Amino acid sequence: MVIMDKDPVELGYKNVGKKTAMDKRDFVVFAGFLILMEGVGALMGMMTAPGGAMRPDDDWFDNLVKPSWNPPNWVFGPVWTLLYFMIALSAFKVYRKIGFSQALPWMVFFIQITLNFAWPLIFFVGHQLLGGLIDILLMLVFIILNISVFIPVEKSAGLLLLPYLAWVTFATYLNYTLWRLNPDASTSHLCYIFSDNVFLCNN
């Protein structure tokens, strides 16, 4: 892959960072990426977990037919914590090279993160196996695109996303398997979140 060996300037990326030591602004940006990934990720996990704010009395997922290789629930928390840290570090490495001056890398990055945060709402709260599958397939495409636009800027940033790609590939197949094993499991449990945190659900 020739593109991986080229300097970011040759590829059209301006304002490529040359600094080696982190300054105060770097620490603030890195903290921002960590809060976005770890903070919002943890919040979404807690809110969409069984007994969470969006699923106070919800045993829908527990009642699904699952494959024998379905991971135990305790695996997901540590895995996503590590992956979110790697995603934050990947984004920060790109920021250190080009700042926020280039639209394409950041547009792709934030689209795939939005799809990531949307998945538990669609799957666990909305009870939509097919909807979740569509979302995670789109996420998979944008993760691949994310890697492809990060690598020319900073190779290590793209490589940091490979475990994320591997896990989401596995999760996509798991979502697909659950959809096939539970053809009648999707419901009309559509919830709308309002500013006052009142949930109106059409059951």
N, C-alpha and C positions, 0 to 999 in steps of 0.2 A: 504494500500500500504506500505509494509514493507520497501521498498527502501528509502522512504521519511524520515524514522526515523534513518537511518544509518549515521554515520559520513563520510564526504568526503574521509578521509584517508582509511576507510574500503572499500570504493568503488574503490580504486585505484588511487585517485587523490593525486598527490604529491605537496609539497611546499604549503600546505594549509596555508593561511594567518591567523595570530593570532593578528595582530595589530588592535587597535581600533581608534587611531587618524590618520587623513589623513596627508600625507606628500606632498611635492612639486610634486613628481612624480604622486601621486594619482590625484591631481588637473589637471595635464597635461593630463592624460589618460581620466579622466571624461570629460574634455573639448573636447578631441578628439572624444569621443563617441557622445557628443552633436553636434559637428560640422558635423560629419558623418550623424547623423539622421536628425537633424533639418535643417542643412545647405543644404545638398544634397537633402533632401526631399522637402524643399522650392524651391530650384533651379529647380528640376524636375517639381514641380507643376506650377511654373511660365512659364517654357518653353513649357509645354504641355497644358496650359490653352488656351481657345479661345483668339486669338490675340497675343499669345506668340510667341517666336522665331520659334517654330516648327509648329505653327498653325496660321499664320498671317491672313488668310482669310478662316477660316474653320468653317462651320456651320453644319458639319456632325452630331455631337452629338445632337445638338439642334433639328435636324429633325428626330431623332429616335422616334419610338413609345415607350412610357414609361408607366410602371404600375402606378396606382394611389398612391402607397405608396413610389414612388421614392423620396428620400429626396431632399430638395431644395439645390441648389449649395453652398449656404453660409455655410451649415453645415459641409462640408468636410474639410475646412481649419482648424477650431478650433479642430475638432476631431482628425485629423492627427497630429496637433501640440502637443496635449496632449499625443497621443499614441507614437509618436516618442520620447518624453521626457521619458516616462515610459520604452520604449525599451532601450534607452541609460542608464538609471538608472539600469535596469535589468542586462545589460552587465557589467556595472561597478561593481555591487555587486559580480558577478562571478569573475571578474578580481581581486577583493580584496581578494578572497579566494584562487584562483589557478594561478593568473597571466595569462600569455599566454603560459604556459608550456605544457598544454594538448591540443592536436589537435582536438579531436572530438567535444567538445562544441563549439569551435570557428568555425570549418568547417561548422557545421549545422547552426550556427548563421549567418555567412556571406553568405551562400547559400540562406537562406530565405530573407535576406536583398537585395541581388541581384535580386531575383525574384520580390520583392516589387518594387524596382526602375525600373525594366523592364516593369512592367504592364502598366503604362501610355504611354510608347512608343509604345507598341503593340496595346493597345486599342485606345487611342486618336489619336496618330500620324499615326499608321499603319491602323487604321479603321478595325481592326480584332476582331470581337466579339468572334468568336470561339477561336482564338489565345489567346485573353485575358482570356477567361474561362480556357483554358489549363494551362496558366501561374498561375492564381490565385488558381487553384486546387492544383498545385504543391506547391505553397506558403503555402496553408493551411496545407498540409502534413508536410512541413518542420517547420512550426510554432509549430505543435504538437510535432514533434521530438525535437525542440528547448526547449520547456517546459520540456520534459522528460529528457533531458540531463542537464538542469540547476537546476532542483529541487534537485537532489542528492548533488549538490555542495552548493547551497544556496536556501532554500525553498522559501524565499521571492522574489528571482529573477525570479523563475518560475511563481509565482503567479502574478507578475507584468505584465506578458505577456498574462494573461487571457482576459483582455479587448480587447487587440489586436486580439486574437483568435476569440472573439465574433464578433468584427467589420468585420474582414475579412470573417467570415462565412456568415454574412449578405451580404457583398459585393459580395461574390461568388454567392449567390442566386440571387442577383440583376443582375449580369453579365449574369447568365444563363437565367433569365427572358427576358432580353433585346435581347439575342441571339434568343430565341424562338419567340419573338414578331416581330423581324426584320430579317427574314431569308435571305433577299436579300441585307442587309445593308453593308456587308463586301465588301471592294473594293480592287483594286490593287494599292492602295496608299502607296507604299513601299518607304520609305525614307532612305537614307544612309547618315550618318553624317561623314564628313571628318574633318581633323585637321584645315582646314581654315574656318570651319563653313558654307560651301556651301552645300545646300541641293539639291540633284538630285532625283526627284520623278517621278515614272512611273505612271501617272494617267490613 
